[in-house]
Amino acid sequence: MKQNIGNLLALYPTPAVIIGATVDGKPSWTLVAHIGIVAHDRLLVSLHASHYINEGIKESGRLSVNIVTEEFLPQADYCGIVSGNKMDKSGVFSLATGDGGTPMVGESPLTMECRVEDVYECNGFENFVCSVCHTYADDSVLGVDGKPDYARLRPVLFEMPTYRYLRTGDVIGHCTDAGRKYKENLAE
């Protein structure tokens, strides 16, 4: 039997990402797990309004979304516990730059360079609705079809309310296969 556990937001885990933007002429980074898809070409990045990086994002209208992998999780986690207001985080990662001039994490095997389309404020958070301008991927994380292969990429996931990082799991099937099999069994 299910029990009511309150109004807990239970959509975790989500991918851990480093958001990159230029602030006061230098790259800055912050770790985020409040990210989501709002359309096939739009995503949402939710940052508390007090974050240092927000001003740079609003000023330039651009940000990068860098998928975190285990190889650079310690640096990513550091960017989540240290404020850009107090520490210069510009040298934490090797710098790559997108075609639109947006700072990107060189260590990240998959990065999306985004343009901010709208900012929605809610409960002390600034929610940046972004269009994806360019996606950059290392060859090592691309499948034979030239698209990201998440079994190769193995992004780190963040889970709340326990504040833990998780590894991505194994492939368990192809989208629609299980539904088609279920549908066939209904027809029998």
N, C-alpha and C positions, 0 to 999 in steps of 0.2 A: 504494500500500500504506500502511495506517495504521501509525504507530509509537506505542509506549507512551511517553507524556510524563509519566508519574508520576500521582500522585493529585490533580491539578489540578482545582479546582472550576471547571467550564467552562459555567456557566449564565448568564454575562453576555452582553449588557448587560442591566441592570435600570434601572428609572426612578430618577432622582435625586429625593429628596424632602427637604423640611425638616420635621423633627419639632418640634412646639411643645408646651410644657408650662409650667406655673407653678412656679417655684422661688423660695422665700423671698419670696413675694408679688409677683414680677415675671415677665413672660413670658421664656422662654429658648428658644433655637433651636439645632438642630444638623443638619448635613447627613448624610444616610444613603442608602446604596444597598443595604443588606442588608435588603430588604423583600420580602415574598412573600405569596401567597394560600394560605390553609390550608382554606378552605371558601367557599361563596358569600356568606357574611356575616361572614367572619373573615379577618384578615390578621395577619402576623407582622412585628414590627419588632425587629431584632437590633442591640443596642448593647453595646459593650464595657462591662464593669461599672464602669470608671473614669470614665465620662462624668458630668459635672456634672448633666445633665438627668434622669438616671435616678432620683435621689432625689425630684424633683418628680413624676415619673410615678408612682412607687410610692406617694407620699403622697396624691396626688389620685385615682389610678386612671384618669386620663384623659390623652389626648394627641391632637394633630392631625397629620394627614399631609397635607402641602402639596406638590402637584406643582410641580416646578421647570421653568420655561421659560427660554429664552435671555434674555428681557428682564430677569430679575433673577438670572441666573447668577453675576455677580461677588459679589453680597451672599451668595448661597447658598454659594458656594465659601469665602468668608470665614468663614462659620459652621462650616465643616468644618475650618478650620485654626487657629481660635482657641478656647481652652477657656473655658467659662463660669466655671470656677474662678478665672480670671485677668482676664477682661474681661466687662463687662456688655454682653450682646448684645441687651438688651430693646428698644433703639431702632433696630436694623438694618432692620426692616420696619415698615410701617404695621400697626397692630394691628387685627384684627377679632376678634370673640369669638363662639364658637358658642353655640347654645341651651343647652348644658350648661356654659357658662362657660369653655370651653377656649380658650386663645389660638391664633389662626390668622393666617397671613401674608396681609395685605391684598392684596399683589401677586400671589398665586397665584390663577390662574383656576379651580382645582379643589382643594377641600380636603375631607377626611373627618375628622369629629370622632369619636373612638373612645373606648371604655371598655375598660380592661384587664380581661381575664377570667382570665388566668393568666400566670405568669412562669416560664420554663424556663431554668435556668442550664446552660451548656455551654461548656467550654474558656475560661472567663473572660468570656463574653458573657451578658448578660441578654436573653432572648428574650421579648418581650411579645406574647402572643396577645391580640388585640383584636377586639371586635365593632364594626362600623360603626354608630354611632348616627344620624348625619346626614351628608349629602353636600351641599356647597355648590358651585355652579358659576356662573360668569359666563355671561350669555346668549351672549356671543361664541364660546363653545366648545361650545354645544349644537347638536345637529342638529335637523332638522325634527320628529323624534320626541321631542324633549325630553331626549334622553340625550346623554352626552358624545360628542363627535366628535373622536377623537384626531388626525385630519388637521388639524383646526382648532386643537386644543390644542397639539400638537407638543411633547410633554414631552421634556426632556433625558434622555438615557440615560447611564449610567456603565458603563464597560467595564474589566475587570480581566484580566490583571495589568499592563496598560500604564498604568492610571490616566488614561484619556482620557474626555472627554465626547463624545457623538455626537448628531447630529440624528436624529429619527425619519424613517423613509423614507416612500415613497409607498404608497398602498393597492395591493396586488397581486391582490386578489380577495376574495370573500366566503367565509366559513367554510362548508364542506361542498360548494361548487361544484366544486373540483378533485377531491375524492373521488368525487363523483357521476359526473363525467365519466370518471374512471378506471374506476369500476365499470361504466359503460355500455360502455367499450372492452373490458373483460374478457368481457362477455356476447356480444360480436360474434364 
